[in-house]
Amino acid sequence: MVKNKKKGRNNKEKLLPNKFRNLSNQIIRKTSQELTRVNFLKEVSELLQKFSHCDVLELWLKRLHDKKNCEVIIANESESSYNLFPCFLHAKFDSLTISHARLPSIKFCRNVILGNFDNSLPFITESGTFWLNDPSAPENKQKLEENYSLKSENGFLSHYGTVLILPLNTGEETIGLIQLKSKDKDLFTVNEVEMWEEFVQIFGIIILNQKHQAALQERVKELTCLYGISKIAEKPKISIPDILHGIVDLLPPAWQYPKYTCARIQFDDEEYTSPHFEEGKYKQTADLIIRGERRGQLEVIYIIEEPEMDEGPFLKEERDLINVISKQVSLIIERRIQAEEKEKLEEQLRHADRLATLGQLSAGVAHELNEPLGSILGFAQLIRKNDLSKQILSDLDKIIDSCLHAREVIKKLLIFSRQMPPQKTSVNINKIVEEGLYFLESRCAKNNIKVKRKLDKNLPDIYADASQLHQIVVNLVVNAIQSMHKGGELTISTKASDHMISLTVKDNGEGIAEENIDKIFNPFFTTKDIGEGTGIGLSVVHGIVKSHSGSISVASKLDEGTTFEVKLPVKEEETNE
C-alpha cells in the first residue's frame, strides 16, 4: 500500500491496468526484434516516457557482469533525445563518478539501487518506491534535508512538481530503477503508483531476460567467428595470406555494431582488411605474437561514434574476444610456419636421397667409361704418330679432343659423387682466375664479349684444392659466355672481408627465370639446348664450394644478366683433410 495520499492527475488520461498490460506486451515484443542492447533500451525508454507523460525519464540498470557499474538512459520530452551514459557505483560516495553532468541525483539513486533507504522514511512506500509531490514545498524541503541529507543535491528535485523513483527488483536483487520526473504537481494517484509498482516487477524480469538474451546473442556471434576461424585453419595447403584474408572478413559480424565495424590484420609489413574498410577514431587492438616475437596486430574499428561502454564504445567481452582471436590467429600462423618448414625439410631429405643415388650411379658410370675412353685415346694417339694424310690427322684430332672432353665430364661426375677427395694446398684465387681466363679469353673475344677484371691485389691465400677452384672459375665463366649469345660484358672480381674471400662472376646476358633459380644447382638440370650443356656444371660448383665450407649465391633478372658470388673461408693449413 502507498502511504502518500495525493490528488489525481492534472486533466490527463488516467493510467488503467489494461494500459499497463499493453505497455508490458509492447516491451516484450521488442525483445524479439533482435535489437542491439543499446537500441532496445532507448526504444523502451521512449515508450515509458511517452506512457508516463513525464518530462524526464531515467532508466538505471546494473551491468550484467559488473554490478558496480550502471547504464543510464535519459529520455527527455523537451529534447526528444534518448541517450545512454555509463555510471560507476563505487562503494564510497567520494569516489562516485559519472561521465555526464546532468545527473545530480546519482548518490540518491545509488542508495535506491543498493537498498540503503528505510521504508519508514518519509516519501517511501511499503514497496520501497520513492514518491514525492512538490519537492519545493517548505515542509518537504525540511524532511528531505533531515532524512536524506539532500540539501546539497536538492537541485534535482526542486525543478519538478512530481518525482517517482521505482526500484527494479527481481527476487532478492535490485537490478536498477526507473526515475520519473514531471513539472506537474500531483501527477500520479495512489492507485497509479501501485500499478507502477506492479508493472516494474514484470518490467524487471523482462529487462533481466533481455540482458541475458542480448548476452547470448553476442556469445553466439563470438562463437560463430571462432568456429569460422577454425574452419579456415583446417583447409589443407592454405597459405598464410589466404588465412588472414579469410579471418579478417569474420571479425566485423562478431562485434556489437557489424554495420559500422571494420577490421584490419597487419602481419610482417603486409595488411589485410575487411570489405569497405575505413579508418576510424574508435578501435581495439591486440598483438600477434609468433614464437615470442611481435609480428603484427589485429584491429577492430568503429567508423562512427557509438554510446560509451566498458572500453569507449566497446564491451569488456569484446576486449576478451579480440585477445582470444589474436592468440588463435598467432597459433594458426605458427602452425602453418611449422608445416612449411617441415615440407621444406622433407624436400631437402628427398633431394639429398636423390643426390646420393645419383652420386652412386655417376661413380659407377664414370669408372665403367674411363677404361674404354683411355683405350680409345691411347690408340688414337698411337695412330697419329704414323705418316698419315691431313684429313686423317684432322679426324684423329677430333677423336682425341672428344675423348679429352669425355674424360673431363667423367672427372666432374667423380667430383660430384665424391670419388675424388680434394687435394688442398695454399692457393691464391687471383692466380686461379688468371689461369682460367687464359684459356677462355679467346672464346670471349670470338663471341664479342668484353672481359673486365676487378681483382683485389691484397687478397690472402686460402687453403683449398687448386684444380677444383679452377673448375669453379671455368664453369661459371663458361655459363656466362653461353648466356651472352649476342655479346656483352663479363666482370670477374675478387675481394677479402671478415676472414672470407669472395669471387664474383657477373654477366649481362639473358638471365635466369625466377622459377628456375632454386633448381640451377640440381644435378642434370639445364635449360640449354642439347649439346650445349650437361646440367652438372653448377651442381659440381655447388659441391666444391660446400666441401670447402663456403657458400654460393645467385642474383638474376631476365634480359638483364646474372651474378654468381662464391665465398670461401680463409683458413690456416689443416693436416687432417
C-alpha positions in Angstrom: 0.0 0.0 0.0 1.1 3.6 -0.7 1.3 5.9 2.4 1.2 9.2 0.4 -2.3 10.5 -0.2 -2.3 12.9 -3.2 -4.8 14.3 -5.7 -5.5 13.0 -9.2 -3.7 13.7 -12.5 -3.9 17.2 -14.0 -6.6 16.6 -16.5 -4.5 13.8 -18.2 -6.0 10.5 -19.1 -5.9 8.0 -16.2 -3.5 5.1 -16.2 -5.6 1.9 -16.0 -4.4 -1.7 -15.5 -5.1 -2.6 -19.2 -2.9 0.2 -20.3 0.0 -1.2 -18.2 -0.7 -4.7 -19.7 -0.5 -3.2 -23.2 2.8 -1.4 -22.3 4.2 -4.7 -21.0 3.2 -6.5 -24.2 4.9 -3.8 -26.4 8.1 -4.1 -24.4 8.0 -8.0 -24.6 7.6 -7.8 -28.4 10.7 -5.6 -28.7 12.8 -8.3 -27.0 12.1 -10.5 -30.1 13.2 -7.8 -32.6 16.9 -8.7 -32.4 17.8 -5.1 -31.4 21.2 -4.3 -30.0 21.0 -3.8 -26.3 21.5 0.0 -26.6 18.8 0.4 -29.1 16.5 -1.8 -27.1 17.0 0.4 -24.0 16.5 3.5 -26.0 13.2 2.3 -27.5 11.9 1.0 -24.2 12.8 4.4 -22.5 10.9 6.2 -25.2 7.8 4.0 -24.6 8.0 4.6 -20.9 8.5 8.3 -21.2 5.5 8.8 -23.5 3.3 6.4 -21.5 4.0 8.3 -18.2 3.6 11.8 -19.7 6.6 12.8 -17.6 9.1 15.5 -18.7 12.1 13.3 -18.0 12.6 9.6 -17.6 15.8 8.0 -16.3 16.3 4.2 -16.6 19.2 3.0 -14.4 20.4 -0.6 -14.9 23.2 -2.5 -13.4 25.7 -4.2 -15.8 25.1 -7.9 -16.2 28.7 -9.0 -15.3 29.8 -5.9 -13.4 27.5 -5.0 -10.5 29.4 -1.9 -9.7 28.6 -0.2 -13.0 25.3 1.0 -14.4 23.9 2.0 -17.7 21.7 5.1 -17.6 19.2 6.0 -20.3 17.8 9.5 -20.2 14.6 10.2 -22.1 13.8 13.9 -22.3 10.5 15.0 -23.7 11.6 18.6 -24.5 14.7 17.5 -26.3 13.2 14.3 -27.9 16.5 12.6 -27.0 17.3 9.2 -25.7 20.9 8.9 -24.6 22.9 6.3 -22.8 25.6 7.1 -20.2 27.8 4.9 -18.0 27.6 5.3 -14.2 30.1 3.7 -11.8 28.6 2.7 -8.4 31.7 2.5 -6.2 31.5 1.7 -2.6 32.4 5.2 -1.3 30.4 8.3 -2.1 33.7 10.2 -2.6 34.8 8.0 -5.5 31.4 8.1 -7.2 31.8 9.2 -10.8 29.7 9.7 -13.9 30.6 10.9 -17.3 27.5 13.1 -17.7 27.0 16.2 -15.5 23.2 16.3 -16.0 22.7 13.6 -13.4 22.9 15.3 -10.0 20.7 12.6 -8.5 23.5 9.9 -8.7 24.1 9.5 -5.0 20.4 9.4 -4.2 19.8 6.8 -7.0 22.8 4.8 -5.8 21.1 4.3 -2.4 17.9 3.3 -4.0 19.6 0.6 -6.2 21.7 -0.6 -3.2 18.6 -0.7 -1.0 20.1 1.8 1.6 16.7 3.5 2.4 14.5 2.5 5.3 10.8 2.0 4.3 9.8 4.0 7.3 11.3 7.2 6.0 9.1 9.9 4.5 8.1 9.6 0.9 8.9 5.8 0.8 6.1 3.4 0.1 5.9 -0.1 1.6 7.3 -1.5 -1.7 10.4 0.8 -1.5 9.2 3.4 -4.0 10.2 7.0 -3.5 7.2 9.2 -4.3 7.3 13.0 -3.8 4.9 15.7 -4.9 6.0 19.4 -4.8 9.6 19.0 -3.5 9.9 22.8 -3.3 7.3 23.0 -0.5 9.0 24.1 2.8 7.8 21.1 4.8 9.1 18.7 2.1 12.5 20.5 1.9 12.9 20.1 5.6 12.1 16.4 5.5 14.5 15.8 2.6 17.3 17.5 4.4 16.7 15.8 7.8 16.1 12.3 6.4 18.1 12.2 3.2 20.8 14.9 3.6 19.6 16.3 0.2 20.4 19.9 0.9 23.4 20.0 -1.4 21.6 17.9 -4.0 18.1 19.5 -3.8 18.5 20.8 -7.3 17.5 17.5 -8.9 14.1 17.7 -7.1 13.4 21.5 -6.9 12.7 21.9 -10.6 9.9 19.3 -10.6 6.4 19.0 -9.2 6.4 15.2 -9.1 9.2 12.7 -8.6 8.7 8.9 -8.7 11.6 6.5 -8.3 10.7 2.8 -8.7 13.3 0.1 -7.8 13.5 -2.7 -10.3 13.6 -5.9 -8.2 13.9 -9.5 -9.5 13.6 -11.7 -6.5 16.1 -10.6 -3.9 18.2 -8.5 -6.2 17.7 -4.9 -7.3 18.9 -4.5 -10.9 18.2 -0.8 -11.3 15.4 1.8 -11.1 13.0 3.9 -13.1 13.0 7.6 -12.3 10.0 9.7 -13.5 10.1 13.5 -13.1 7.4 15.9 -14.1 7.0 19.6 -13.7 3.3 19.0 -13.0 2.3 18.5 -9.3 0.2 15.6 -8.1 0.8 13.8 -11.4 0.0 10.3 -10.0 -2.8 8.9 -7.8 -2.2 6.3 -5.2 -3.7 3.6 -7.4 -1.5 4.6 -10.3 1.6 4.4 -8.1 0.6 1.0 -7.0 0.1 0.0 -10.7 3.5 1.3 -11.5 4.9 -0.8 -8.6 3.2 -3.9 -10.1 4.4 -3.1 -13.6 8.1 -2.7 -12.6 8.0 -6.2 -11.1 7.2 -7.6 -14.6 9.5 -5.0 -16.3 12.5 -6.0 -14.1 12.0 -9.6 -15.3 11.7 -8.5 -18.9 14.9 -6.4 -18.7 16.9 -9.2 -17.0 15.7 -11.6 -19.6 16.6 -9.2 -22.4 20.0 -8.7 -20.9 20.7 -12.5 -20.9 19.2 -12.8 -24.4 21.5 -10.0 -25.7 24.5 -11.5 -24.0 23.6 -14.9 -25.5 23.4 -13.3 -29.0 26.8 -11.7 -28.5 28.2 -15.1 -27.4 26.7 -16.8 -30.5 28.3 -14.2 -32.7 31.7 -14.7 -31.0 31.4 -18.5 -31.2 30.4 -18.2 -34.9 33.5 -16.1 -35.5 35.8 -18.5 -33.7 34.2 -21.5 -35.5 34.8 -19.8 -38.8 38.4 -19.2 -38.0 38.9 -22.9 -37.1 37.3 -23.9 -40.4 39.7 -21.7 -42.3 42.7 -23.1 -40.4 41.6 -26.7 -41.3 41.9 -26.2 -45.0 44.9 -28.1 -46.4 47.7 -26.3 -48.1 46.1 -22.9 -47.5 48.7 -20.1 -47.4 49.1 -17.6 -44.6 47.9 -14.6 -46.7 44.7 -16.6 -47.6 44.2 -17.5 -43.9 44.4 -13.8 -42.9 42.2 -12.6 -45.7 39.5 -15.1 -44.6 39.8 -14.3 -40.9 39.6 -10.5 -41.3 36.2 -10.9 -43.0 34.9 -12.8 -40.0 35.7 -10.1 -37.4 33.1 -7.3 -38.0 30.0 -9.6 -37.6 31.3 -10.7 -34.2 31.1 -7.1 -32.7 28.1 -5.2 -31.4 27.6 -3.0 -34.5 28.6 -5.0 -37.6 27.2 -2.4 -39.9 29.7 0.2 -38.7 32.6 -2.1 -37.9 35.8 -2.6 -39.9 38.7 -4.9 -39.2 42.4 -5.0 -40.2 45.2 -7.5 -39.7 48.8 -6.4 -40.1 51.4 -9.1 -40.4 55.0 -8.8 -41.5 54.5 -5.4 -43.2 51.5 -6.8 -45.1 48.0 -5.5 -44.5 44.7 -7.4 -44.8 41.4 -5.5 -44.4 37.7 -6.3 -44.3 35.4 -5.2 -47.2 34.7 -1.4 -47.5 37.5 -0.7 -44.9 37.6 2.8 -43.4 39.8 4.3 -40.8 38.0 5.3 -37.5 38.7 7.1 -34.2 37.5 4.2 -32.1 39.4 0.9 -32.2 40.5 -2.1 -30.2 43.9 -3.8 -30.9 45.7 -7.0 -30.0 49.2 -8.1 -30.9 50.1 -11.2 -32.9 52.9 -12.9 -31.1 54.7 -15.6 -33.1 57.4 -17.7 -31.2 57.7 -14.9 -28.6 58.1 -12.2 -31.3 55.6 -9.5 -32.1 54.9 -9.9 -35.9 51.7 -7.7 -36.2 48.4 -6.9 -34.7 44.6 -7.2 -35.1 42.4 -4.0 -35.2 38.6 -3.7 -34.9 37.4 -0.2 -35.7 34.1 1.6 -35.3 33.7 4.2 -38.1 31.0 6.2 -36.3 30.7 7.2 -32.7 28.7 4.8 -30.5 27.5 5.0 -26.9 30.2 4.7 -24.3 30.5 1.2 -22.8 33.3 -0.5 -21.0 36.2 0.5 -23.3 35.0 3.5 -25.1 32.2 2.2 -27.3 33.4 -1.4 -26.9 32.3 -4.0 -24.4 34.7 -5.7 -22.0 33.6 -9.0 -23.6 34.9 -7.7 -26.9 38.3 -7.0 -25.4 38.3 -10.6 -24.2 37.2 -11.7 -27.7 39.9 -9.8 -29.6 42.6 -11.2 -27.3 41.3 -14.8 -27.8 41.3 -14.3 -31.6 44.8 -12.8 -31.6 46.1 -15.8 -29.7 44.3 -18.2 -32.0 45.5 -16.4 -35.2 49.0 -16.4 -33.8 48.8 -20.1 -33.1 47.4 -20.8 -36.6 50.3 -18.8 -38.3 52.8 -20.6 -36.1 51.5 -24.0 -37.1 51.4 -23.0 -40.7 55.1 -21.9 -40.5 55.9 -25.2 -38.8 54.1 -27.1 -41.6 56.0 -25.1 -44.3 59.3 -25.7 -42.6 58.5 -29.4 -42.3 57.7 -29.6 -46.0 61.0 -27.9 -46.9 62.9 -30.3 -44.6 61.2 -33.3 -46.2 62.0 -31.9 -49.7 65.6 -31.4 -48.6 65.7 -35.0 -47.4 64.3 -36.3 -50.7 66.8 -34.1 -52.6 69.6 -35.5 -50.5 68.4 -39.0 -51.2 68.3 -38.3 -54.9 71.8 -36.9 -54.8 73.1 -39.9 -53.0 71.5 -42.2 -55.6 72.8 -40.1 -58.5 76.3 -40.0 -56.9 76.4 -43.8 -56.7 75.2 -44.0 -60.3 77.6 -41.4 -61.5 80.6 -43.1 -59.9 79.7 -46.4 -61.4 79.2 -44.9 -64.9 82.4 -42.9 -64.6 84.5 -45.9 -63.7 82.9 -48.0 -66.5 83.6 -45.3 -69.1 87.1 -44.4 -68.0 88.7 -47.7 -69.3 87.3 -47.7 -72.8 87.9 -44.0 -73.2 91.5 -44.5 -72.1 91.9 -47.2 -74.7 90.4 -45.0 -77.5 92.6 -42.1 -76.5 95.7 -44.2 -76.4 95.1 -45.9 -79.7 94.2 -42.6 -81.4 97.5 -41.0 -80.1 99.5 -44.0 -81.3 97.9 -43.9 -84.8 98.6 -40.2 -85.0 102.4 -40.9 -84.8 102.2 -42.6 -88.3 102.6 -40.8 -91.6 99.0 -40.0 -92.4 97.1 -37.7 -94.6 95.9 -34.3 -93.3 92.3 -35.4 -93.3 93.0 -38.5 -91.2 95.1 -36.4 -88.8 92.3 -33.9 -88.5 89.8 -36.7 -87.8 92.2 -38.2 -85.2 92.5 -34.7 -83.5 88.7 -34.6 -83.3 88.7 -38.1 -81.7 91.4 -37.1 -79.2 89.5 -33.8 -78.3 86.2 -35.7 -77.9 88.0 -38.2 -75.6 89.5 -35.5 -73.5 86.2 -33.7 -73.2 84.6 -37.0 -72.2 87.3 -37.5 -69.6 86.6 -34.0 -68.2 82.9 -34.9 -67.9 83.8 -38.1 -66.1 86.1 -36.1 -63.8 83.1 -33.8 -62.9 81.0 -36.9 -62.3 83.6 -38.3 -59.9 83.9 -35.0 -58.1 80.1 -34.9 -57.9 80.0 -38.4 -56.4 82.8 -37.6 -54.1 85.1 -40.3 -55.6 87.9 -37.7 -55.9 88.9 -36.2 -52.5 90.2 -32.7 -52.6 94.0 -32.1 -52.5 94.2 -28.9 -50.5 97.2 -26.6 -50.6 97.7 -22.9 -50.1 96.4 -21.1 -53.2 95.7 -17.6 -54.4 92.3 -17.2 -56.0 93.6 -14.4 -58.3 96.1 -16.8 -59.8 93.3 -19.3 -60.4 91.2 -16.7 -62.1 94.0 -15.6 -64.4 94.8 -19.3 -65.4 91.1 -19.9 -66.2 90.8 -16.7 -68.3 94.0 -17.6 -70.2 92.1 -20.4 -71.9 88.8 -18.7 -72.2 89.6 -15.1 -73.2 89.9 -16.1 -76.9 86.5 -17.7 -76.8 85.1 -14.5 -75.2 86.7 -12.4 -78.0 85.2 -14.7 -80.6 81.7 -14.2 -79.1 82.2 -10.4 -78.8 82.3 -10.5 -75.0 84.4 -7.9 -73.2 86.2 -9.2 -70.1 86.7 -6.9 -67.1 88.9 -7.9 -64.1 88.5 -6.3 -60.6 90.9 -8.4 -58.6 91.9 -7.4 -55.1 95.7 -7.3 -55.1 95.9 -7.8 -51.3 93.8 -11.0 -51.4 95.1 -13.5 -48.8 95.8 -17.1 -49.8 93.3 -19.8 -48.9 93.6 -23.5 -48.1 91.9 -25.3 -51.0 92.1 -27.7 -53.9 93.5 -25.7 -56.8 92.1 -27.9 -59.6 88.6 -27.7 -58.0 88.8 -24.0 -57.7 89.8 -23.9 -61.4 86.7 -25.9 -62.2 84.6 -23.3 -60.3 86.0 -20.4 -62.4 85.8 -22.3 -65.7 82.2 -23.4 -65.1 81.0 -20.0 -64.0 82.7 -18.2 -66.9 81.5 -20.8 -69.5 77.9 -20.4 -68.2 78.2 -16.6 -68.5 79.6 -16.9 -72.1 76.7 -19.2 -73.1 74.2 -16.7 -71.7 75.5 -13.9 -73.9 74.6 -15.0 -77.4 74.8 -11.5 -78.8 78.0 -10.5 -76.9 78.2 -8.4 -73.8 80.4 -7.7 -70.8 81.8 -10.3 -68.3 83.1 -8.9 -65.0 85.2 -11.1 -62.6 86.0 -9.6 -59.2 87.6 -10.8 -56.0 87.8 -9.2 -52.6 88.5 -10.1 -48.9 86.4 -9.3 -45.9 85.7 -10.8 -42.4 88.0 -13.8 -42.8 86.4 -14.7 -46.1 87.4 -14.2 -49.7 84.8 -13.8 -52.4 84.8 -14.5 -56.2 82.1 -12.8 -58.2 81.3 -13.6 -61.9 78.8 -11.2 -63.4 77.3 -11.1 -66.9 74.7 -9.1 -68.7 73.2 -12.0 -70.6 69.7 -13.4 -70.9 69.3 -14.1 -67.2 67.6 -16.9 -65.3 63.8 -17.2 -64.9 62.6 -16.8 -61.3 61.0 -20.2 -61.2 64.4 -21.8 -62.2 66.6 -20.0 -59.6 66.0 -22.7 -57.0 66.8 -25.5 -59.4 70.0 -24.5 -61.1 72.2 -26.3 -58.6 70.3 -29.6 -59.0 72.2 -32.3 -60.9 71.4 -32.6 -64.6 69.0 -29.6 -64.5 69.6 -27.4 -67.6 67.6 -25.0 -69.8 70.3 -25.2 -72.6 69.8 -26.8 -75.9 71.0 -30.4 -76.5 74.8 -30.4 -77.0 75.3 -27.1 -75.1 75.4 -28.4 -71.5 75.0 -31.5 -69.3 73.4 -29.8 -66.3 76.1 -30.9 -63.9 78.4 -27.9 -64.1 76.7 -25.8 -61.4 76.0 -28.8 -59.2 79.7 -29.6 -59.3 80.5 -26.0 -58.4 78.0 -26.1 -55.5 79.5 -29.4 -54.3 83.1 -28.0 -54.4 82.1 -24.8 -52.6 80.3 -26.8 -49.8 83.3 -29.1 -49.5 85.4 -26.1 -48.8 82.9 -24.8 -46.1 81.9 -21.9 -48.4 78.7 -20.6 -49.8 77.4 -19.6 -53.3 74.6 -17.2 -54.1 73.0 -16.1 -57.3 71.0 -13.0 -58.4 69.4 -12.8 -61.8 66.9 -10.9 -63.9 65.6 -11.9 -67.3 67.3 -10.0 -70.1 69.5 -8.1 -67.6 72.0 -10.7 -66.5 73.2 -12.9 -63.7 75.7 -12.6 -60.8 77.2 -15.6 -59.0 79.1 -14.9 -55.8 81.3 -17.6 -54.2 82.5 -17.1 -50.6 85.3 -19.2 -49.2 86.9 -19.1 -45.7 90.5 -18.0 -45.1 91.9 -20.9 -43.0 95.2 -22.0 -41.6 96.6 -25.1 -43.3 94.9 -28.3 -41.9 96.9 -31.5 -41.9 93.9 -33.9 -41.4 91.9 -33.3 -44.6 
